Amino acid sequence: MCCNGKSWGGCCVHKVCKLLVFVGGLNWGLVGVGMLMGSNWNVVNMLLGSWPTVEAVVYVLVGVAAVLKLFGCKCKKCMEAHTACCSTENMNEQM
């Protein structure tokens, strides 16, 4: 995993997926805390509850983003960013 400060490298799809997974994770954390406190802290539902179809699309997009992050992006731009990151990490380990 790239930890050298270049973790936002890659294509636009990769960046959007990373953002959606982050937002989805925060939302699930708030849902859990809200359940423990006896309230509803589902931010997606709070923002889009009056549009159930749009709310469902957001959940589907977060799920698709998670699957894409799981398998990784194989486009040229992401592969170059990964190669650059790995070569930098290897150089840091050798020093």
Distance bins in CASP14 RR format, pairs under 12 A and 6 or more apart:
PFRMAT RR
TARGET T0000
AUTHOR 0000-0000-0000
RMODE 2
METHOD distances of the structure
MODEL  1
1 7 0 0 0 0 1 0 0 0 0 0 0
1 69 0 0 0 0 0 1 0 0 0 0 0
1 72 0 0 0 0 0 1 0 0 0 0 0
1 82 0 0 0 0 1 0 0 0 0 0 0
1 85 0 0 0 0 1 0 0 0 0 0 0
1 86 0 0 0 0 1 0 0 0 0 0 0
1 89 0 0 0 0 1 0 0 0 0 0 0
2 8 0 0 0 0 1 0 0 0 0 0 0
2 9 0 0 0 0 1 0 0 0 0 0 0
2 10 0 0 0 0 0 1 0 0 0 0 0
2 14 0 0 0 0 0 1 0 0 0 0 0
2 18 0 0 0 0 0 1 0 0 0 0 0
2 78 0 0 0 0 0 1 0 0 0 0 0
2 81 1 0 0 1 0 0 0 0 0 0 0
2 82 1 0 0 1 0 0 0 0 0 0 0
2 83 0 0 0 0 0 1 0 0 0 0 0
2 84 0 0 0 0 1 0 0 0 0 0 0
2 85 1 1 0 0 0 0 0 0 0 0 0
2 86 1 0 0 1 0 0 0 0 0 0 0
2 87 0 0 0 0 0 1 0 0 0 0 0
2 88 0 0 0 0 1 0 0 0 0 0 0
2 89 1 0 0 1 0 0 0 0 0 0 0
2 90 0 0 0 0 0 1 0 0 0 0 0
2 92 0 0 0 0 0 1 0 0 0 0 0
3 85 0 0 0 0 1 0 0 0 0 0 0
3 86 0 0 0 0 0 1 0 0 0 0 0
3 88 0 0 0 0 1 0 0 0 0 0 0
3 89 1 0 0 1 0 0 0 0 0 0 0
3 92 0 0 0 0 1 0 0 0 0 0 0
3 93 0 0 0 0 0 1 0 0 0 0 0
4 81 0 0 0 0 0 1 0 0 0 0 0
4 82 0 0 0 0 0 1 0 0 0 0 0
4 84 0 0 0 0 1 0 0 0 0 0 0
4 85 1 0 0 1 0 0 0 0 0 0 0
4 86 0 0 0 0 1 0 0 0 0 0 0
4 87 0 0 0 0 0 1 0 0 0 0 0
4 88 1 0 1 0 0 0 0 0 0 0 0
4 89 1 0 0 1 0 0 0 0 0 0 0
4 90 0 0 0 0 0 1 0 0 0 0 0
4 91 0 0 0 0 1 0 0 0 0 0 0
4 92 1 0 0 1 0 0 0 0 0 0 0
4 93 0 0 0 0 0 1 0 0 0 0 0
5 81 0 0 0 0 0 1 0 0 0 0 0
5 84 0 0 0 0 0 1 0 0 0 0 0
5 85 0 0 0 0 1 0 0 0 0 0 0
5 88 0 0 0 0 1 0 0 0 0 0 0
5 89 0 0 0 0 0 1 0 0 0 0 0
5 92 0 0 0 0 0 1 0 0 0 0 0
6 78 0 0 0 0 0 1 0 0 0 0 0
6 80 0 0 0 0 0 1 0 0 0 0 0
6 81 1 0 0 1 0 0 0 0 0 0 0
6 82 0 0 0 0 1 0 0 0 0 0 0
6 83 0 0 0 0 0 1 0 0 0 0 0
6 84 1 0 0 1 0 0 0 0 0 0 0
6 85 1 0 1 0 0 0 0 0 0 0 0
6 86 0 0 0 0 0 1 0 0 0 0 0
6 87 0 0 0 0 0 1 0 0 0 0 0
6 88 1 0 0 1 0 0 0 0 0 0 0
6 89 0 0 0 0 0 1 0 0 0 0 0
7 14 0 0 0 0 0 1 0 0 0 0 0
7 15 0 0 0 0 0 1 0 0 0 0 0
7 18 0 0 0 0 1 0 0 0 0 0 0
7 22 0 0 0 0 0 1 0 0 0 0 0
7 78 0 0 0 0 0 1 0 0 0 0 0
7 81 0 0 0 0 1 0 0 0 0 0 0
7 82 0 0 0 0 0 1 0 0 0 0 0
7 84 0 0 0 0 0 1 0 0 0 0 0
7 85 1 0 0 1 0 0 0 0 0 0 0
7 88 0 0 0 0 0 1 0 0 0 0 0
7 89 0 0 0 0 0 1 0 0 0 0 0
8 14 0 0 0 0 1 0 0 0 0 0 0
8 15 1 0 0 1 0 0 0 0 0 0 0
8 16 0 0 0 0 0 1 0 0 0 0 0
8 17 0 0 0 0 0 1 0 0 0 0 0
8 18 1 0 0 1 0 0 0 0 0 0 0
8 19 0 0 0 0 1 0 0 0 0 0 0
8 22 0 0 0 0 0 1 0 0 0 0 0
8 78 0 0 0 0 0 1 0 0 0 0 0
8 81 0 0 0 0 1 0 0 0 0 0 0
8 85 0 0 0 0 0 1 0 0 0 0 0
9 15 1 0 0 1 0 0 0 0 0 0 0
9 18 0 0 0 0 1 0 0 0 0 0 0
9 73 0 0 0 0 0 1 0 0 0 0 0
9 75 0 0 0 0 0 1 0 0 0 0 0
9 77 0 0 0 0 1 0 0 0 0 0 0
9 78 1 0 0 1 0 0 0 0 0 0 0
9 79 0 0 0 0 0 1 0 0 0 0 0
9 80 0 0 0 0 1 0 0 0 0 0 0
9 81 1 0 1 0 0 0 0 0 0 0 0
9 82 0 0 0 0 1 0 0 0 0 0 0
9 83 0 0 0 0 0 1 0 0 0 0 0
9 84 0 0 0 0 1 0 0 0 0 0 0
9 85 0 0 0 0 1 0 0 0 0 0 0
10 16 0 0 0 0 0 1 0 0 0 0 0
10 17 0 0 0 0 0 1 0 0 0 0 0
10 18 0 0 0 0 1 0 0 0 0 0 0
10 72 0 0 0 0 0 1 0 0 0 0 0
10 73 1 0 0 1 0 0 0 0 0 0 0
10 74 0 0 0 0 0 1 0 0 0 0 0
10 75 1 0 0 1 0 0 0 0 0 0 0
10 76 0 0 0 0 1 0 0 0 0 0 0
10 77 1 0 1 0 0 0 0 0 0 0 0
10 78 1 0 1 0 0 0 0 0 0 0 0
10 79 0 0 0 0 1 0 0 0 0 0 0
10 80 1 0 0 1 0 0 0 0 0 0 0
10 81 1 0 1 0 0 0 0 0 0 0 0
10 82 0 0 0 0 1 0 0 0 0 0 0
10 83 0 0 0 0 0 1 0 0 0 0 0
10 84 0 0 0 0 0 1 0 0 0 0 0
10 85 0 0 0 0 1 0 0 0 0 0 0
11 17 0 0 0 0 1 0 0 0 0 0 0
11 18 0 0 0 0 0 1 0 0 0 0 0
11 68 0 0 0 0 0 1 0 0 0 0 0
11 72 0 0 0 0 0 1 0 0 0 0 0
11 73 1 0 0 1 0 0 0 0 0 0 0
11 74 0 0 0 0 0 1 0 0 0 0 0
11 75 1 0 1 0 0 0 0 0 0 0 0
11 76 0 0 0 0 1 0 0 0 0 0 0
11 77 1 0 1 0 0 0 0 0 0 0 0
11 78 1 0 1 0 0 0 0 0 0 0 0
11 79 0 0 0 0 1 0 0 0 0 0 0
11 80 0 0 0 0 1 0 0 0 0 0 0
11 81 0 0 0 0 1 0 0 0 0 0 0
11 82 0 0 0 0 0 1 0 0 0 0 0
12 18 0 0 0 0 0 1 0 0 0 0 0
12 19 0 0 0 0 0 1 0 0 0 0 0
12 73 0 0 0 0 0 1 0 0 0 0 0
12 75 0 0 0 0 1 0 0 0 0 0 0
12 77 0 0 0 0 1 0 0 0 0 0 0
12 78 0 0 0 0 0 1 0 0 0 0 0
13 19 0 0 0 0 0 1 0 0 0 0 0
13 20 0 0 0 0 0 1 0 0 0 0 0
13 61 0 0 0 0 0 1 0 0 0 0 0
13 64 0 0 0 0 0 1 0 0 0 0 0
13 65 0 0 0 0 1 0 0 0 0 0 0
13 68 1 0 0 1 0 0 0 0 0 0 0
13 69 0 0 0 0 0 1 0 0 0 0 0
13 72 0 0 0 0 0 1 0 0 0 0 0
13 73 1 0 0 1 0 0 0 0 0 0 0
13 74 0 0 0 0 0 1 0 0 0 0 0
13 75 1 0 0 1 0 0 0 0 0 0 0
13 77 0 0 0 0 1 0 0 0 0 0 0
13 78 0 0 0 0 1 0 0 0 0 0 0
14 20 0 0 0 0 0 1 0 0 0 0 0
14 21 0 0 0 0 0 1 0 0 0 0 0
14 65 0 0 0 0 1 0 0 0 0 0 0
14 68 1 0 0 1 0 0 0 0 0 0 0
14 69 0 0 0 0 1 0 0 0 0 0 0
14 71 0 0 0 0 0 1 0 0 0 0 0
14 72 1 0 0 1 0 0 0 0 0 0 0
14 73 1 0 1 0 0 0 0 0 0 0 0
14 74 0 0 0 0 0 1 0 0 0 0 0
14 75 1 0 0 1 0 0 0 0 0 0 0
14 76 0 0 0 0 0 1 0 0 0 0 0
14 77 1 0 0 1 0 0 0 0 0 0 0
14 78 1 0 1 0 0 0 0 0 0 0 0
14 79 0 0 0 0 0 1 0 0 0 0 0
14 80 0 0 0 0 0 1 0 0 0 0 0
14 81 0 0 0 0 1 0 0 0 0 0 0
14 82 0 0 0 0 0 1 0 0 0 0 0
15 21 0 0 0 0 0 1 0 0 0 0 0
15 22 0 0 0 0 0 1 0 0 0 0 0
15 65 0 0 0 0 0 1 0 0 0 0 0
15 68 0 0 0 0 0 1 0 0 0 0 0
15 69 0 0 0 0 0 1 0 0 0 0 0
15 73 0 0 0 0 1 0 0 0 0 0 0
15 75 0 0 0 0 0 1 0 0 0 0 0
15 77 0 0 0 0 0 1 0 0 0 0 0
15 78 0 0 0 0 1 0 0 0 0 0 0
15 81 0 0 0 0 0 1 0 0 0 0 0
16 22 0 0 0 0 0 1 0 0 0 0 0
16 23 0 0 0 0 0 1 0 0 0 0 0
16 61 0 0 0 0 1 0 0 0 0 0 0
16 62 0 0 0 0 0 1 0 0 0 0 0
16 64 0 0 0 0 0 1 0 0 0 0 0
16 65 1 0 0 1 0 0 0 0 0 0 0
16 68 0 0 0 0 1 0 0 0 0 0 0
16 69 0 0 0 0 0 1 0 0 0 0 0
16 73 0 0 0 0 0 1 0 0 0 0 0
17 23 0 0 0 0 0 1 0 0 0 0 0
17 24 0 0 0 0 0 1 0 0 0 0 0
17 61 0 0 0 0 1 0 0 0 0 0 0
17 62 0 0 0 0 1 0 0 0 0 0 0
17 63 0 0 0 0 1 0 0 0 0 0 0
17 64 0 0 0 0 1 0 0 0 0 0 0
17 65 1 1 0 0 0 0 0 0 0 0 0
17 66 1 0 0 1 0 0 0 0 0 0 0
17 67 0 0 0 0 1 0 0 0 0 0 0
17 68 1 0 1 0 0 0 0 0 0 0 0
17 69 1 0 1 0 0 0 0 0 0 0 0
17 70 0 0 0 0 1 0 0 0 0 0 0
17 71 0 0 0 0 0 1 0 0 0 0 0
17 72 0 0 0 0 1 0 0 0 0 0 0
17 73 1 0 0 1 0 0 0 0 0 0 0
17 75 0 0 0 0 0 1 0 0 0 0 0
17 78 0 0 0 0 0 1 0 0 0 0 0
18 24 0 0 0 0 0 1 0 0 0 0 0
18 25 0 0 0 0 0 1 0 0 0 0 0
18 62 0 0 0 0 0 1 0 0 0 0 0
18 65 1 0 0 1 0 0 0 0 0 0 0
18 66 0 0 0 0 0 1 0 0 0 0 0
18 68 0 0 0 0 1 0 0 0 0 0 0
18 69 1 0 0 1 0 0 0 0 0 0 0
18 72 0 0 0 0 0 1 0 0 0 0 0
18 73 0 0 0 0 0 1 0 0 0 0 0
18 78 0 0 0 0 0 1 0 0 0 0 0
19 25 0 0 0 0 0 1 0 0 0 0 0
19 26 0 0 0 0 0 1 0 0 0 0 0
19 61 0 0 0 0 0 1 0 0 0 0 0
19 62 0 0 0 0 0 1 0 0 0 0 0
19 65 0 0 0 0 1 0 0 0 0 0 0
19 69 0 0 0 0 0 1 0 0 0 0 0
20 26 0 0 0 0 0 1 0 0 0 0 0
20 27 0 0 0 0 0 1 0 0 0 0 0
20 44 0 0 0 0 0 1 0 0 0 0 0
20 57 0 0 0 0 0 1 0 0 0 0 0
20 58 0 0 0 0 1 0 0 0 0 0 0
20 59 0 0 0 0 0 1 0 0 0 0 0
20 60 0 0 0 0 0 1 0 0 0 0 0
20 61 1 0 1 0 0 0 0 0 0 0 0
20 62 1 0 1 0 0 0 0 0 0 0 0
20 63 1 0 0 1 0 0 0 0 0 0 0
20 64 0 0 0 0 1 0 0 0 0 0 0
20 65 1 1 0 0 0 0 0 0 0 0 0
20 66 1 0 0 1 0 0 0 0 0 0 0
20 67 0 0 0 0 0 1 0 0 0 0 0
20 68 0 0 0 0 1 0 0 0 0 0 0
20 69 0 0 0 0 1 0 0 0 0 0 0
21 27 0 0 0 0 0 1 0 0 0 0 0
21 28 0 0 0 0 0 1 0 0 0 0 0
21 61 0 0 0 0 0 1 0 0 0 0 0
21 62 1 0 0 1 0 0 0 0 0 0 0
21 63 0 0 0 0 1 0 0 0 0 0 0
21 64 0 0 0 0 0 1 0 0 0 0 0
21 65 1 0 1 0 0 0 0 0 0 0 0
21 66 1 0 1 0 0 0 0 0 0 0 0
21 67 0 0 0 0 1 0 0 0 0 0 0
21 68 0 0 0 0 1 0 0 0 0 0 0
21 69 1 0 1 0 0 0 0 0 0 0 0
21 70 0 0 0 0 1 0 0 0 0 0 0
21 72 0 0 0 0 0 1 0 0 0 0 0
22 28 0 0 0 0 0 1 0 0 0 0 0
22 29 0 0 0 0 0 1 0 0 0 0 0
22 62 0 0 0 0 1 0 0 0 0 0 0
22 65 0 0 0 0 1 0 0 0 0 0 0
22 66 0 0 0 0 0 1 0 0 0 0 0
22 69 0 0 0 0 0 1 0 0 0 0 0
23 29 0 0 0 0 0 1 0 0 0 0 0
23 30 0 0 0 0 0 1 0 0 0 0 0
23 43 0 0 0 0 1 0 0 0 0 0 0
23 44 0 0 0 0 1 0 0 0 0 0 0
23 47 0 0 0 0 0 1 0 0 0 0 0
23 58 0 0 0 0 1 0 0 0 0 0 0
23 59 0 0 0 0 0 1 0 0 0 0 0
23 61 0 0 0 0 1 0 0 0 0 0 0
23 62 1 0 0 1 0 0 0 0 0 0 0
23 63 0 0 0 0 0 1 0 0 0 0 0
23 65 0 0 0 0 1 0 0 0 0 0 0
23 66 0 0 0 0 0 1 0 0 0 0 0
24 30 0 0 0 0 1 0 0 0 0 0 0
24 31 0 0 0 0 1 0 0 0 0 0 0
24 42 0 0 0 0 0 1 0 0 0 0 0
24 43 0 0 0 0 1 0 0 0 0 0 0
24 44 1 0 0 1 0 0 0 0 0 0 0
24 58 0 0 0 0 1 0 0 0 0 0 0
24 59 0 0 0 0 1 0 0 0 0 0 0
24 61 0 0 0 0 1 0 0 0 0 0 0
24 62 1 0 1 0 0 0 0 0 0 0 0
24 63 0 0 0 0 1 0 0 0 0 0 0
24 65 0 0 0 0 1 0 0 0 0 0 0
24 66 0 0 0 0 1 0 0 0 0 0 0
24 69 0 0 0 0 0 1 0 0 0 0 0
25 31 0 0 0 0 1 0 0 0 0 0 0
25 32 0 0 0 0 0 1 0 0 0 0 0
25 42 0 0 0 0 0 1 0 0 0 0 0
25 43 0 0 0 0 0 1 0 0 0 0 0
25 44 0 0 0 0 0 1 0 0 0 0 0
25 59 0 0 0 0 0 1 0 0 0 0 0
25 62 0 0 0 0 1 0 0 0 0 0 0
25 63 0 0 0 0 0 1 0 0 0 0 0
25 65 0 0 0 0 0 1 0 0 0 0 0
25 66 0 0 0 0 1 0 0 0 0 0 0
25 69 0 0 0 0 0 1 0 0 0 0 0
26 32 0 0 0 0 0 1 0 0 0 0 0
26 33 0 0 0 0 0 1 0 0 0 0 0
26 41 0 0 0 0 0 1 0 0 0 0 0
26 42 0 0 0 0 0 1 0 0 0 0 0
26 43 1 0 0 1 0 0 0 0 0 0 0
26 44 0 0 0 0 0 1 0 0 0 0 0
26 62 0 0 0 0 0 1 0 0 0 0 0
27 33 0 0 0 0 0 1 0 0 0 0 0
27 34 0 0 0 0 0 1 0 0 0 0 0
27 40 0 0 0 0 0 1 0 0 0 0 0
27 41 0 0 0 0 1 0 0 0 0 0 0
27 42 1 0 0 1 0 0 0 0 0 0 0
27 43 1 0 1 0 0 0 0 0 0 0 0
27 44 1 0 1 0 0 0 0 0 0 0 0
27 45 0 0 0 0 1 0 0 0 0 0 0
27 46 0 0 0 0 1 0 0 0 0 0 0
27 47 0 0 0 0 0 1 0 0 0 0 0
27 48 0 0 0 0 0 1 0 0 0 0 0
27 55 0 0 0 0 0 1 0 0 0 0 0
27 58 0 0 0 0 1 0 0 0 0 0 0
27 59 0 0 0 0 1 0 0 0 0 0 0
27 62 1 0 0 1 0 0 0 0 0 0 0
27 63 0 0 0 0 0 1 0 0 0 0 0
28 34 0 0 0 0 0 1 0 0 0 0 0
28 35 0 0 0 0 0 1 0 0 0 0 0
28 41 0 0 0 0 0 1 0 0 0 0 0
28 42 0 0 0 0 1 0 0 0 0 0 0
28 43 0 0 0 0 0 1 0 0 0 0 0
28 44 0 0 0 0 1 0 0 0 0 0 0
28 59 0 0 0 0 0 1 0 0 0 0 0
28 62 0 0 0 0 1 0 0 0 0 0 0
28 63 0 0 0 0 0 1 0 0 0 0 0
28 66 0 0 0 0 0 1 0 0 0 0 0
29 35 0 0 0 0 1 0 0 0 0 0 0
29 36 0 0 0 0 0 1 0 0 0 0 0
29 37 0 0 0 0 0 1 0 0 0 0 0
29 41 0 0 0 0 1 0 0 0 0 0 0
29 42 0 0 0 0 1 0 0 0 0 0 0
29 43 0 0 0 0 1 0 0 0 0 0 0
29 44 0 0 0 0 0 1 0 0 0 0 0
30 36 0 0 0 0 0 1 0 0 0 0 0
30 37 0 0 0 0 0 1 0 0 0 0 0
30 39 0 0 0 0 0 1 0 0 0 0 0
30 40 0 0 0 0 1 0 0 0 0 0 0
30 41 1 0 1 0 0 0 0 0 0 0 0
30 42 1 0 0 1 0 0 0 0 0 0 0
30 43 1 0 0 1 0 0 0 0 0 0 0
30 44 0 0 0 0 1 0 0 0 0 0 0
30 45 0 0 0 0 0 1 0 0 0 0 0
30 46 0 0 0 0 1 0 0 0 0 0 0
31 37 0 0 0 0 0 1 0 0 0 0 0
31 38 0 0 0 0 0 1 0 0 0 0 0
31 39 0 0 0 0 0 1 0 0 0 0 0
31 40 0 0 0 0 1 0 0 0 0 0 0
31 41 1 0 0 1 0 0 0 0 0 0 0
31 42 1 0 1 0 0 0 0 0 0 0 0
31 43 0 0 0 0 1 0 0 0 0 0 0
31 44 0 0 0 0 1 0 0 0 0 0 0
31 45 0 0 0 0 1 0 0 0 0 0 0
31 46 0 0 0 0 0 1 0 0 0 0 0
31 59 0 0 0 0 0 1 0 0 0 0 0
32 38 0 0 0 0 1 0 0 0 0 0 0
32 39 0 0 0 0 0 1 0 0 0 0 0
32 40 0 0 0 0 0 1 0 0 0 0 0
32 41 1 0 0 1 0 0 0 0 0 0 0
32 42 0 0 0 0 1 0 0 0 0 0 0
32 43 0 0 0 0 0 1 0 0 0 0 0
33 39 0 0 0 0 1 0 0 0 0 0 0
33 40 0 0 0 0 0 1 0 0 0 0 0
33 41 1 0 0 1 0 0 0 0 0 0 0
33 42 0 0 0 0 0 1 0 0 0 0 0
33 43 0 0 0 0 0 1 0 0 0 0 0
34 40 1 0 0 1 0 0 0 0 0 0 0
34 41 1 0 1 0 0 0 0 0 0 0 0
34 42 0 0 0 0 1 0 0 0 0 0 0
34 43 0 0 0 0 0 1 0 0 0 0 0
34 45 0 0 0 0 0 1 0 0 0 0 0
34 46 0 0 0 0 0 1 0 0 0 0 0
35 41 0 0 0 0 1 0 0 0 0 0 0
35 42 0 0 0 0 1 0 0 0 0 0 0
39 45 0 0 0 0 0 1 0 0 0 0 0
39 46 0 0 0 0 0 1 0 0 0 0 0
40 46 1 0 0 1 0 0 0 0 0 0 0
40 49 0 0 0 0 0 1 0 0 0 0 0
41 47 0 0 0 0 0 1 0 0 0 0 0
42 48 0 0 0 0 1 0 0 0 0 0 0
42 49 0 0 0 0 1 0 0 0 0 0 0
42 55 0 0 0 0 1 0 0 0 0 0 0
42 58 0 0 0 0 0 1 0 0 0 0 0
42 59 0 0 0 0 0 1 0 0 0 0 0
43 49 0 0 0 0 0 1 0 0 0 0 0
43 55 0 0 0 0 0 1 0 0 0 0 0
43 58 0 0 0 0 0 1 0 0 0 0 0
43 62 0 0 0 0 0 1 0 0 0 0 0
44 51 0 0 0 0 0 1 0 0 0 0 0
44 52 0 0 0 0 0 1 0 0 0 0 0
44 54 0 0 0 0 1 0 0 0 0 0 0
44 55 1 0 1 0 0 0 0 0 0 0 0
44 56 0 0 0 0 1 0 0 0 0 0 0
44 57 0 0 0 0 0 1 0 0 0 0 0
44 58 1 0 1 0 0 0 0 0 0 0 0
44 59 1 0 0 1 0 0 0 0 0 0 0
44 60 0 0 0 0 0 1 0 0 0 0 0
44 61 0 0 0 0 0 1 0 0 0 0 0
44 62 0 0 0 0 1 0 0 0 0 0 0
45 51 0 0 0 0 0 1 0 0 0 0 0
45 52 0 0 0 0 1 0 0 0 0 0 0
45 54 0 0 0 0 0 1 0 0 0 0 0
45 55 1 0 0 1 0 0 0 0 0 0 0
45 56 0 0 0 0 0 1 0 0 0 0 0
45 58 0 0 0 0 1 0 0 0 0 0 0
45 59 0 0 0 0 1 0 0 0 0 0 0
46 55 0 0 0 0 0 1 0 0 0 0 0
47 54 0 0 0 0 1 0 0 0 0 0 0
47 55 0 0 0 0 1 0 0 0 0 0 0
47 58 0 0 0 0 1 0 0 0 0 0 0
48 54 1 0 1 0 0 0 0 0 0 0 0
48 55 1 0 1 0 0 0 0 0 0 0 0
48 56 0 0 0 0 1 0 0 0 0 0 0
48 57 0 0 0 0 1 0 0 0 0 0 0
48 58 1 0 0 1 0 0 0 0 0 0 0
48 59 0 0 0 0 1 0 0 0 0 0 0
49 55 1 0 1 0 0 0 0 0 0 0 0
49 56 0 0 0 0 0 1 0 0 0 0 0
49 58 0 0 0 0 0 1 0 0 0 0 0
49 59 0 0 0 0 0 1 0 0 0 0 0
51 57 0 0 0 0 1 0 0 0 0 0 0
51 58 0 0 0 0 1 0 0 0 0 0 0
52 58 0 0 0 0 0 1 0 0 0 0 0
52 59 0 0 0 0 0 1 0 0 0 0 0
53 59 0 0 0 0 0 1 0 0 0 0 0
53 60 0 0 0 0 0 1 0 0 0 0 0
54 60 0 0 0 0 0 1 0 0 0 0 0
54 61 0 0 0 0 0 1 0 0 0 0 0
55 61 0 0 0 0 0 1 0 0 0 0 0
55 62 0 0 0 0 0 1 0 0 0 0 0
56 62 0 0 0 0 0 1 0 0 0 0 0
56 63 0 0 0 0 0 1 0 0 0 0 0
57 63 0 0 0 0 0 1 0 0 0 0 0
57 64 0 0 0 0 0 1 0 0 0 0 0
58 64 0 0 0 0 0 1 0 0 0 0 0
58 65 0 0 0 0 0 1 0 0 0 0 0
59 65 0 0 0 0 0 1 0 0 0 0 0
59 66 0 0 0 0 0 1 0 0 0 0 0
60 66 0 0 0 0 0 1 0 0 0 0 0
60 67 0 0 0 0 0 1 0 0 0 0 0
61 67 0 0 0 0 0 1 0 0 0 0 0
61 68 0 0 0 0 0 1 0 0 0 0 0
62 68 0 0 0 0 0 1 0 0 0 0 0
62 69 0 0 0 0 0 1 0 0 0 0 0
63 69 0 0 0 0 1 0 0 0 0 0 0
63 70 0 0 0 0 1 0 0 0 0 0 0
64 70 0 0 0 0 0 1 0 0 0 0 0
64 71 0 0 0 0 0 1 0 0 0 0 0
65 71 0 0 0 0 0 1 0 0 0 0 0
65 72 0 0 0 0 0 1 0 0 0 0 0
65 73 0 0 0 0 0 1 0 0 0 0 0
66 72 0 0 0 0 0 1 0 0 0 0 0
67 73 0 0 0 0 0 1 0 0 0 0 0
68 74 0 0 0 0 0 1 0 0 0 0 0
68 75 0 0 0 0 0 1 0 0 0 0 0
68 78 0 0 0 0 0 1 0 0 0 0 0
69 78 0 0 0 0 0 1 0 0 0 0 0
71 78 0 0 0 0 0 1 0 0 0 0 0
72 78 1 0 0 1 0 0 0 0 0 0 0
72 79 0 0 0 0 0 1 0 0 0 0 0
72 81 0 0 0 0 0 1 0 0 0 0 0
72 82 0 0 0 0 1 0 0 0 0 0 0
73 79 0 0 0 0 1 0 0 0 0 0 0
73 80 0 0 0 0 0 1 0 0 0 0 0
73 81 0 0 0 0 1 0 0 0 0 0 0
73 82 0 0 0 0 1 0 0 0 0 0 0
74 80 0 0 0 0 0 1 0 0 0 0 0
74 82 0 0 0 0 1 0 0 0 0 0 0
75 81 0 0 0 0 1 0 0 0 0 0 0
75 82 0 0 0 0 0 1 0 0 0 0 0
76 82 0 0 0 0 0 1 0 0 0 0 0
76 83 0 0 0 0 0 1 0 0 0 0 0
77 83 0 0 0 0 0 1 0 0 0 0 0
77 84 0 0 0 0 0 1 0 0 0 0 0
78 84 0 0 0 0 0 1 0 0 0 0 0
78 85 0 0 0 0 0 1 0 0 0 0 0
79 85 0 0 0 0 0 1 0 0 0 0 0
79 86 0 0 0 0 0 1 0 0 0 0 0
80 86 0 0 0 0 0 1 0 0 0 0 0
80 87 0 0 0 0 0 1 0 0 0 0 0
81 87 0 0 0 0 0 1 0 0 0 0 0
81 88 0 0 0 0 0 1 0 0 0 0 0
82 88 0 0 0 0 0 1 0 0 0 0 0
82 89 0 0 0 0 0 1 0 0 0 0 0
83 89 0 0 0 0 0 1 0 0 0 0 0
83 90 0 0 0 0 0 1 0 0 0 0 0
84 90 0 0 0 0 0 1 0 0 0 0 0
84 91 0 0 0 0 0 1 0 0 0 0 0
85 91 0 0 0 0 0 1 0 0 0 0 0
85 92 0 0 0 0 0 1 0 0 0 0 0
86 92 0 0 0 0 0 1 0 0 0 0 0
86 93 0 0 0 0 0 1 0 0 0 0 0
87 93 0 0 0 0 0 1 0 0 0 0 0
87 94 0 0 0 0 0 1 0 0 0 0 0
88 94 0 0 0 0 0 1 0 0 0 0 0
88 95 0 0 0 0 0 1 0 0 0 0 0
89 95 0 0 0 0 0 1 0 0 0 0 0
END
